[in-house]
Amino acid sequence: NVLIGVNAGTALDSGDSNVAIGVNALMTEDDHANNIAIGYEALKVQDAGADAYNVAIGYHAGVAVSTGTSNTFVGGLSAGLGAVTGSHNVGVGTETLYDLTSGASNVAIGFQAGSNLTSGSQNVAIGREALEAEDGHGKNIAIGFEALKIQNAGADGFNLTTNNSIISTLRNMRDDYNVFDAETGCFKNK
């Protein structure tokens, strides 16, 4: 283990191959391995119950990850609030996946992308504030500045939205699903 900082990895007794750099980084994990926590309180409360393979880099990144595994959070406050039990999530950017709890297999890249997701799973949000309001639902793809920003579907969405410059690229690649053009406010079909 590499432990640098006040209270970094203080509970580790038999867990190995961990890196904790920063005040309170990986502070609660005791018996498990293969985590990287870099930044003030990164992975602070994690106690996964198994080798977690979590990576959190940034101020409060993954601060409340508890039992979630195989997550990557890079950026200040990425997964910075929710008690994360979900696995296989990727958040890159400030406040990405901020409220995440049990959601799994989400990808969020860009400032506040997917920031209100809690239990929603299998979402992709790329761009500043993409899929920002969605909380408990999944299967959405939002690409571009504020793509699906205000959506809170009430059910799994199966939605794809992009800004207009990307629509022309996707026009020949999509299948029978609807594509929402944020500029015109309309769904475009084959």
Accessible surface in RSA format (square Angstrom, percent):
REM  Atomic radii and reference values for relative SASA: ProtOr
REM  Chains: A
REM  Algorithm: Lee & Richards
REM  Probe-radius: 1.40
REM  Slices: 20
REM RES _ NUM      All-atoms   Total-Side   Main-Chain    Non-polar    All polar
REM                ABS   REL    ABS   REL    ABS   REL    ABS   REL    ABS   REL
RES ASN A   1    88.56  61.1  24.82  24.0  63.74 153.5   8.24  19.8  80.32  77.6
RES VAL A   2    73.24  48.2  70.09  63.5   3.16   7.6  73.24  63.6   0.00   0.0
RES LEU A   3    75.89  42.3  45.33  32.4  30.56  76.8  45.53  32.0  30.36  81.7
RES ILE A   4   102.00  58.0  98.30  73.2   3.70   8.9 101.78  73.3   0.21   0.6
RES GLY A   5    42.25  52.1   0.00   N/A  42.25  52.1  21.83  59.9  20.42  45.7
RES VAL A   6   102.96  67.8  93.62  84.8   9.34  22.5 101.17  87.9   1.79   4.9
RES ASN A   7    66.93  46.2  59.53  57.5   7.40  17.8   1.40   3.4  65.53  63.3
RES ALA A   8     7.47   6.9   0.30   0.5   7.16  16.3   0.30   0.4   7.16  19.0
RES GLY A   9     2.19   2.7   0.00   N/A   2.19   2.7   0.00   0.0   2.19   4.9
RES THR A  10    85.53  60.8  50.97  51.7  34.56  82.4  48.09  64.6  37.44  56.6
RES ALA A  11    39.24  36.1  23.90  36.9  15.34  34.9  33.88  47.7   5.36  14.2
RES LEU A  12    26.74  14.9   3.30   2.4  23.44  58.9   3.44   2.4  23.29  62.7
RES ASP A  13   111.64  78.2  71.40  71.1  40.24  95.2  44.19 104.0  67.46  67.3
RES SER A  14    79.89  67.5  53.22  71.0  26.67  61.4  50.51 107.6  29.39  41.2
RES GLY A  15     5.23   6.4   0.00   N/A   5.23   6.4   1.32   3.6   3.91   8.8
RES ASP A  16    84.01  58.8  83.84  83.5   0.17   0.4  25.36  59.7  58.66  58.5
RES SER A  17    73.15  61.8  47.19  63.0  25.96  59.8  28.79  61.3  44.36  62.1
RES ASN A  18     1.33   0.9   0.00   0.0   1.33   3.2   0.00   0.0   1.33   1.3
RES VAL A  19    40.31  26.5  40.31  36.5   0.00   0.0  40.31  35.0   0.00   0.0
RES ALA A  20     0.00   0.0   0.00   0.0   0.00   0.0   0.00   0.0   0.00   0.0
RES ILE A  21    60.14  34.2  59.62  44.4   0.52   1.3  59.62  42.9   0.52   1.4
RES GLY A  22    17.95  22.1   0.00   N/A  17.95  22.1  17.71  48.6   0.24   0.5
RES VAL A  23    59.43  39.1  57.49  52.0   1.94   4.7  57.49  50.0   1.94   5.3
RES ASN A  24    18.28  12.6  18.28  17.7   0.00   0.0   0.00   0.0  18.28  17.7
RES ALA A  25     0.00   0.0   0.00   0.0   0.00   0.0   0.00   0.0   0.00   0.0
RES LEU A  26     0.00   0.0   0.00   0.0   0.00   0.0   0.00   0.0   0.00   0.0
RES MET A  27    53.31  27.6  51.42  34.0   1.89   4.5  45.36  38.6   7.95  10.5
RES THR A  28    51.96  37.0  46.92  47.6   5.04  12.0  41.77  56.1  10.19  15.4
RES GLU A  29     0.00   0.0   0.00   0.0   0.00   0.0   0.00   0.0   0.00   0.0
RES ASP A  30    39.48  27.7  39.48  39.3   0.00   0.0   5.93  14.0  33.54  33.5
RES ASP A  31    66.87  46.8  53.29  53.0  13.58  32.1  12.49  29.4  54.38  54.2
RES HIS A  32    38.21  20.9  37.93  26.4   0.29   0.7  21.64  22.3  16.57  19.3
RES ALA A  33     6.61   6.1   6.61  10.2   0.00   0.0   6.61   9.3   0.00   0.0
RES ASN A  34    47.62  32.8  35.77  34.6  11.84  28.5  12.25  29.5  35.37  34.2
RES ASN A  35     0.29   0.2   0.00   0.0   0.29   0.7   0.06   0.1   0.23   0.2
RES ILE A  36    66.06  37.6  66.06  49.2   0.00   0.0  66.06  47.6   0.00   0.0
RES ALA A  37     0.00   0.0   0.00   0.0   0.00   0.0   0.00   0.0   0.00   0.0
RES ILE A  38    60.16  34.2  59.83  44.6   0.33   0.8  59.83  43.1   0.33   0.9
RES GLY A  39    17.82  22.0   0.00   N/A  17.82  22.0  17.63  48.4   0.19   0.4
RES TYR A  40    92.46  43.2  86.05  49.0   6.41  16.7  50.40  37.9  42.06  51.8
RES GLU A  41    16.82   9.7  16.82  12.7   0.00   0.0   0.00   0.0  16.82  13.7
RES ALA A  42     0.00   0.0   0.00   0.0   0.00   0.0   0.00   0.0   0.00   0.0
RES LEU A  43     0.01   0.0   0.01   0.0   0.00   0.0   0.01   0.0   0.00   0.0
RES LYS A  44    51.84  25.3  51.84  31.8   0.00   0.0  10.01   9.0  41.83  44.6
RES VAL A  45    61.67  40.6  55.86  50.6   5.81  14.0  55.86  48.5   5.81  15.8
RES GLN A  46     0.00   0.0   0.00   0.0   0.00   0.0   0.00   0.0   0.00   0.0
RES ASP A  47    57.50  40.3  47.96  47.7   9.54  22.6  14.10  33.2  43.39  43.3
RES ALA A  48    11.21  10.3   0.00   0.0  11.21  25.5   0.02   0.0  11.20  29.7
RES GLY A  49    56.93  70.2   0.00   N/A  56.93  70.2  30.03  82.4  26.91  60.3
RES ALA A  50    49.78  45.8  45.69  70.5   4.08   9.3  49.78  70.1   0.00   0.0
RES ASP A  51    60.81  42.6  47.85  47.6  12.96  30.6   9.51  22.4  51.29  51.2
RES ALA A  52     0.00   0.0   0.00   0.0   0.00   0.0   0.00   0.0   0.00   0.0
RES TYR A  53   125.77  58.7 114.65  65.2  11.12  28.9  84.77  63.7  41.00  50.5
RES ASN A  54     0.47   0.3   0.26   0.2   0.22   0.5   0.26   0.6   0.22   0.2
RES VAL A  55    38.30  25.2  38.21  34.6   0.09   0.2  38.21  33.2   0.09   0.2
RES ALA A  56     0.00   0.0   0.00   0.0   0.00   0.0   0.00   0.0   0.00   0.0
RES ILE A  57    65.89  37.5  65.14  48.5   0.75   1.8  65.14  46.9   0.75   2.0
RES GLY A  58    18.29  22.5   0.00   N/A  18.29  22.5  18.05  49.5   0.23   0.5
RES TYR A  59   118.91  55.5 112.12  63.8   6.79  17.7  77.43  58.2  41.48  51.1
RES HIS A  60    38.80  21.2  38.80  27.0   0.00   0.0  30.70  31.6   8.10   9.4
RES ALA A  61     0.00   0.0   0.00   0.0   0.00   0.0   0.00   0.0   0.00   0.0
RES GLY A  62     0.00   0.0   0.00   N/A   0.00   0.0   0.00   0.0   0.00   0.0
RES VAL A  63    16.95  11.2  16.71  15.1   0.24   0.6  16.71  14.5   0.24   0.7
RES ALA A  64    18.73  17.2  18.37  28.3   0.36   0.8  18.73  26.4   0.00   0.0
RES VAL A  65     0.00   0.0   0.00   0.0   0.00   0.0   0.00   0.0   0.00   0.0
RES SER A  66    29.90  25.3  29.72  39.7   0.18   0.4  26.82  57.1   3.07   4.3
RES THR A  67    69.66  49.5  60.91  61.8   8.74  20.8  51.15  68.7  18.50  28.0
RES GLY A  68     0.00   0.0   0.00   N/A   0.00   0.0   0.00   0.0   0.00   0.0
RES THR A  69    34.68  24.7  34.68  35.2   0.00   0.0  18.89  25.4  15.79  23.9
RES SER A  70    45.14  38.1  30.87  41.2  14.27  32.9  16.76  35.7  28.38  39.8
RES ASN A  71     0.12   0.1   0.02   0.0   0.10   0.2   0.02   0.0   0.10   0.1
RES THR A  72    45.15  32.1  45.05  45.7   0.10   0.2  21.84  29.3  23.31  35.2
RES PHE A  73     0.31   0.2   0.31   0.2   0.00   0.0   0.31   0.2   0.00   0.0
RES VAL A  74    52.17  34.3  51.66  46.8   0.52   1.2  51.66  44.9   0.52   1.4
RES GLY A  75    17.62  21.7   0.00   N/A  17.62  21.7  17.46  47.9   0.16   0.4
RES GLY A  76    22.19  27.4   0.00   N/A  22.19  27.4  13.81  37.9   8.37  18.8
RES LEU A  77    45.73  25.5  45.73  32.7   0.00   0.0  45.73  32.1   0.00   0.0
RES SER A  78     0.00   0.0   0.00   0.0   0.00   0.0   0.00   0.0   0.00   0.0
RES ALA A  79     0.10   0.1   0.00   0.0   0.10   0.2   0.10   0.1   0.00   0.0
RES GLY A  80     6.61   8.2   0.00   N/A   6.61   8.2   0.00   0.0   6.61  14.8
RES LEU A  81   106.49  59.3  93.76  67.1  12.73  32.0  94.42  66.3  12.07  32.5
RES GLY A  82     7.79   9.6   0.00   N/A   7.79   9.6   7.79  21.4   0.00   0.0
RES ALA A  83    59.51  54.7  52.95  81.7   6.56  14.9  52.95  74.6   6.56  17.4
RES VAL A  84     0.01   0.0   0.01   0.0   0.00   0.0   0.01   0.0   0.00   0.0
RES THR A  85    68.79  48.9  53.16  53.9  15.63  37.2  43.07  57.9  25.71  38.9
RES GLY A  86     5.68   7.0   0.00   N/A   5.68   7.0   5.68  15.6   0.00   0.0
RES SER A  87    22.86  19.3  21.49  28.7   1.37   3.2  10.86  23.1  12.01  16.8
RES HIS A  88   110.83  60.6  98.91  68.8  11.91  30.5  64.25  66.2  46.57  54.2
RES ASN A  89     0.03   0.0   0.00   0.0   0.03   0.1   0.00   0.0   0.03   0.0
RES VAL A  90    50.87  33.5  50.87  46.0   0.00   0.0  50.87  44.2   0.00   0.0
RES GLY A  91     0.00   0.0   0.00   N/A   0.00   0.0   0.00   0.0   0.00   0.0
RES VAL A  92    58.47  38.5  57.69  52.2   0.79   1.9  57.69  50.1   0.79   2.1
RES GLY A  93    19.89  24.5   0.00   N/A  19.89  24.5  19.54  53.6   0.35   0.8
RES THR A  94    59.21  42.1  55.36  56.1   3.85   9.2  24.92  33.5  34.29  51.8
RES GLU A  95    42.51  24.4  42.51  32.2   0.00   0.0   1.82   3.5  40.70  33.2
RES THR A  96     0.00   0.0   0.00   0.0   0.00   0.0   0.00   0.0   0.00   0.0
RES LEU A  97     0.17   0.1   0.17   0.1   0.00   0.0   0.17   0.1   0.00   0.0
RES TYR A  98    60.25  28.1  60.25  34.3   0.00   0.0  28.63  21.5  31.62  39.0
RES ASP A  99    30.84  21.6  29.49  29.4   1.35   3.2   8.71  20.5  22.13  22.1
RES LEU A 100     0.02   0.0   0.00   0.0   0.02   0.0   0.00   0.0   0.02   0.0
RES THR A 101    46.46  33.0  46.46  47.1   0.00   0.0  39.69  53.3   6.77  10.2
RES SER A 102    59.65  50.4  47.15  62.9  12.50  28.8  33.19  70.7  26.46  37.1
RES GLY A 103     0.00   0.0   0.00   N/A   0.00   0.0   0.00   0.0   0.00   0.0
RES ALA A 104    30.18  27.8  30.18  46.6   0.00   0.0  30.18  42.5   0.00   0.0
RES SER A 105    50.87  43.0  39.03  52.1  11.84  27.3  19.92  42.4  30.94  43.3
RES ASN A 106     0.39   0.3   0.39   0.4   0.00   0.0   0.39   0.9   0.00   0.0
RES VAL A 107    49.22  32.4  47.88  43.3   1.34   3.2  47.88  41.6   1.34   3.6
RES ALA A 108     0.52   0.5   0.52   0.8   0.00   0.0   0.52   0.7   0.00   0.0
RES ILE A 109    70.48  40.1  70.03  52.2   0.44   1.1  70.03  50.4   0.44   1.2
RES GLY A 110    20.09  24.8   0.00   N/A  20.09  24.8  19.84  54.5   0.25   0.6
RES PHE A 111    72.37  36.2  65.65  40.7   6.72  17.5  66.02  40.0   6.35  18.2
RES GLN A 112    35.52  19.9  35.52  26.0   0.00   0.0   0.04   0.1  35.47  26.9
RES ALA A 113     0.00   0.0   0.00   0.0   0.00   0.0   0.00   0.0   0.00   0.0
RES GLY A 114     0.00   0.0   0.00   N/A   0.00   0.0   0.00   0.0   0.00   0.0
RES SER A 115     9.27   7.8   9.03  12.0   0.24   0.6   5.10  10.9   4.17   5.8
RES ASN A 116    54.77  37.8  53.65  51.8   1.12   2.7   8.43  20.3  46.34  44.8
RES LEU A 117     1.56   0.9   1.56   1.1   0.00   0.0   1.56   1.1   0.00   0.0
RES THR A 118    43.63  31.0  43.63  44.2   0.00   0.0  33.62  45.2  10.01  15.1
RES SER A 119    53.89  45.5  41.20  55.0  12.69  29.2  24.12  51.4  29.77  41.7
RES GLY A 120     0.95   1.2   0.00   N/A   0.95   1.2   0.95   2.6   0.00   0.0
RES SER A 121    36.99  31.3  33.41  44.6   3.58   8.2  23.71  50.5  13.28  18.6
RES GLN A 122    94.46  52.8  81.63  59.7  12.83  30.6  23.43  49.9  71.03  53.9
RES ASN A 123     1.04   0.7   0.75   0.7   0.29   0.7   0.75   1.8   0.29   0.3
RES VAL A 124    44.64  29.4  44.64  40.4   0.00   0.0  44.64  38.8   0.00   0.0
RES ALA A 125     0.92   0.8   0.92   1.4   0.00   0.0   0.92   1.3   0.00   0.0
RES ILE A 126    64.53  36.7  64.33  47.9   0.19   0.5  64.33  46.3   0.19   0.5
RES GLY A 127    18.30  22.6   0.00   N/A  18.30  22.6  18.03  49.5   0.27   0.6
RES ARG A 128   119.45  50.2 113.39  57.8   6.06  14.4  26.91  36.8  92.54  56.1
RES GLU A 129    16.37   9.4  16.37  12.4   0.00   0.0   0.20   0.4  16.18  13.2
RES ALA A 130     0.00   0.0   0.00   0.0   0.00   0.0   0.00   0.0   0.00   0.0
RES LEU A 131     0.00   0.0   0.00   0.0   0.00   0.0   0.00   0.0   0.00   0.0
RES GLU A 132    29.72  17.1  29.72  22.5   0.00   0.0   5.06   9.8  24.66  20.1
RES ALA A 133    33.54  30.8  27.79  42.9   5.75  13.1  28.44  40.1   5.10  13.5
RES GLU A 134     0.00   0.0   0.00   0.0   0.00   0.0   0.00   0.0   0.00   0.0
RES ASP A 135    51.11  35.8  51.11  50.9   0.00   0.0   9.95  23.4  41.15  41.0
RES GLY A 136    27.06  33.4   0.00   N/A  27.06  33.4  10.14  27.8  16.92  37.9
RES HIS A 137    42.36  23.2  41.95  29.2   0.41   1.1  25.14  25.9  17.22  20.0
RES GLY A 138     1.89   2.3   0.00   N/A   1.89   2.3   1.33   3.6   0.56   1.3
RES LYS A 139    80.68  39.4  70.09  43.0  10.59  25.2  48.60  43.7  32.08  34.2
RES ASN A 140     0.13   0.1   0.00   0.0   0.13   0.3   0.00   0.0   0.13   0.1
RES ILE A 141    70.29  40.0  70.29  52.4   0.00   0.0  70.29  50.6   0.00   0.0
RES ALA A 142     0.00   0.0   0.00   0.0   0.00   0.0   0.00   0.0   0.00   0.0
RES ILE A 143    43.43  24.7  43.43  32.4   0.00   0.0  43.43  31.3   0.00   0.0
RES GLY A 144     9.37  11.6   0.00   N/A   9.37  11.6   9.05  24.8   0.32   0.7
RES PHE A 145   128.15  64.1 109.84  68.0  18.31  47.6 110.58  67.0  17.57  50.3
RES GLU A 146    63.45  36.4  53.47  40.4   9.99  23.8   6.67  12.9  56.78  46.4
RES ALA A 147     1.99   1.8   1.03   1.6   0.96   2.2   1.99   2.8   0.00   0.0
RES LEU A 148    25.89  14.4  14.48  10.4  11.40  28.7  21.37  15.0   4.52  12.2
RES LYS A 149    63.69  31.1  60.71  37.2   2.99   7.1  29.37  26.4  34.32  36.6
RES ILE A 150   154.50  87.9 137.76 102.6  16.74  40.4 137.81  99.2  16.69  45.3
RES GLN A 151    28.84  16.1  19.60  14.3   9.24  22.0  21.58  45.9   7.26   5.5
RES ASN A 152    80.67  55.6  53.03  51.2  27.64  66.6  18.80  45.3  61.87  59.8
RES ALA A 153    45.49  41.8   9.62  14.9  35.86  81.6  18.00  25.4  27.48  72.8
RES GLY A 154    58.69  72.4   0.00   N/A  58.69  72.4  31.70  87.0  26.99  60.4
RES ALA A 155    59.91  55.1  54.83  84.6   5.08  11.5  59.72  84.1   0.19   0.5
RES ASP A 156    66.32  46.5  48.08  47.9  18.25  43.1  11.20  26.4  55.12  55.0
RES GLY A 157    17.60  21.7   0.00   N/A  17.60  21.7   4.25  11.7  13.35  29.9
RES PHE A 158   105.54  52.8  90.42  56.0  15.12  39.3  96.70  58.6   8.84  25.3
RES ASN A 159    30.59  21.1  27.28  26.4   3.30   8.0   2.73   6.6  27.86  26.9
RES LEU A 160    31.09  17.3  30.87  22.1   0.22   0.6  30.87  21.7   0.22   0.6
RES THR A 161     0.19   0.1   0.19   0.2   0.00   0.0   0.00   0.0   0.19   0.3
RES THR A 162     0.00   0.0   0.00   0.0   0.00   0.0   0.00   0.0   0.00   0.0
RES ASN A 163    54.25  37.4  52.03  50.3   2.22   5.4  26.53  63.9  27.72  26.8
RES ASN A 164    60.82  41.9  53.24  51.4   7.58  18.3   5.54  13.3  55.28  53.4
RES SER A 165    87.97  74.3  61.68  82.3  26.29  60.6  58.85 125.3  29.11  40.8
RES ILE A 166    47.95  27.3  47.41  35.3   0.55   1.3  47.95  34.5   0.00   0.0
RES ILE A 167     0.91   0.5   0.84   0.6   0.07   0.2   0.84   0.6   0.07   0.2
RES SER A 168    67.78  57.3  54.87  73.2  12.90  29.7  36.18  77.0  31.60  44.3
RES THR A 169    90.04  64.0  73.58  74.6  16.46  39.2  58.76  78.9  31.28  47.3
RES LEU A 170    25.83  14.4  25.83  18.5   0.00   0.0  25.83  18.1   0.00   0.0
RES ARG A 171   111.54  46.8 100.36  51.2  11.18  26.6  45.67  62.4  65.87  39.9
RES ASN A 172   143.33  98.8 107.51 103.9  35.82  86.2  32.45  78.1 110.88 107.2
RES MET A 173   130.53  67.6  96.29  63.7  34.23  81.5  69.68  59.2  60.84  80.6
RES ARG A 174    36.30  15.2  16.94   8.6  19.37  46.1  14.57  19.9  21.73  13.2
RES ASP A 175    75.72  53.0  72.48  72.1   3.24   7.7  36.74  86.5  38.98  38.9
RES ASP A 176   127.18  89.1  99.36  98.9  27.82  65.8  39.77  93.6  87.41  87.2
RES TYR A 177   124.96  58.3 120.09  68.3   4.87  12.7  82.30  61.9  42.66  52.6
RES ASN A 178    67.71  46.7  64.41  62.2   3.30   7.9   4.99  12.0  62.72  60.6
RES VAL A 179     0.56   0.4   0.56   0.5   0.00   0.0   0.56   0.5   0.00   0.0
RES PHE A 180    49.07  24.6  49.07  30.4   0.00   0.0  49.07  29.8   0.00   0.0
RES ASP A 181     0.53   0.4   0.53   0.5   0.00   0.0   0.00   0.0   0.53   0.5
RES ALA A 182    53.09  48.8  30.88  47.6  22.22  50.5  31.58  44.5  21.51  57.0
RES GLU A 183   128.73  73.9  91.25  69.0  37.48  89.2  41.78  80.8  86.96  71.0
RES THR A 184    80.12  57.0  50.54  51.2  29.58  70.5  58.07  78.0  22.05  33.3
RES GLY A 185    46.18  56.9   0.00   N/A  46.18  56.9  21.06  57.8  25.12  56.2
RES CYS A 186    69.32  52.4  64.76  72.2   4.56  10.7  20.95  53.1  48.37  52.2
RES PHE A 187   101.47  50.8  78.20  48.4  23.27  60.5  78.20  47.4  23.27  66.6
RES LYS A 188    55.02  26.8  50.69  31.1   4.33  10.3  38.86  35.0  16.16  17.2
RES ASN A 189    97.19  67.0  77.89  75.3  19.30  46.5  27.04  65.1  70.15  67.8
RES LYS A 190   169.48  82.7 107.01  65.7  62.46 148.7  89.38  80.5  80.09  85.3
END  Absolute sums over single chains surface
CHAIN  1 A     8139.8       6552.0       1587.8       4861.9       3277.8
END  Absolute sums over all chains
TOTAL          8139.8       6552.0       1587.8       4861.9       3277.8
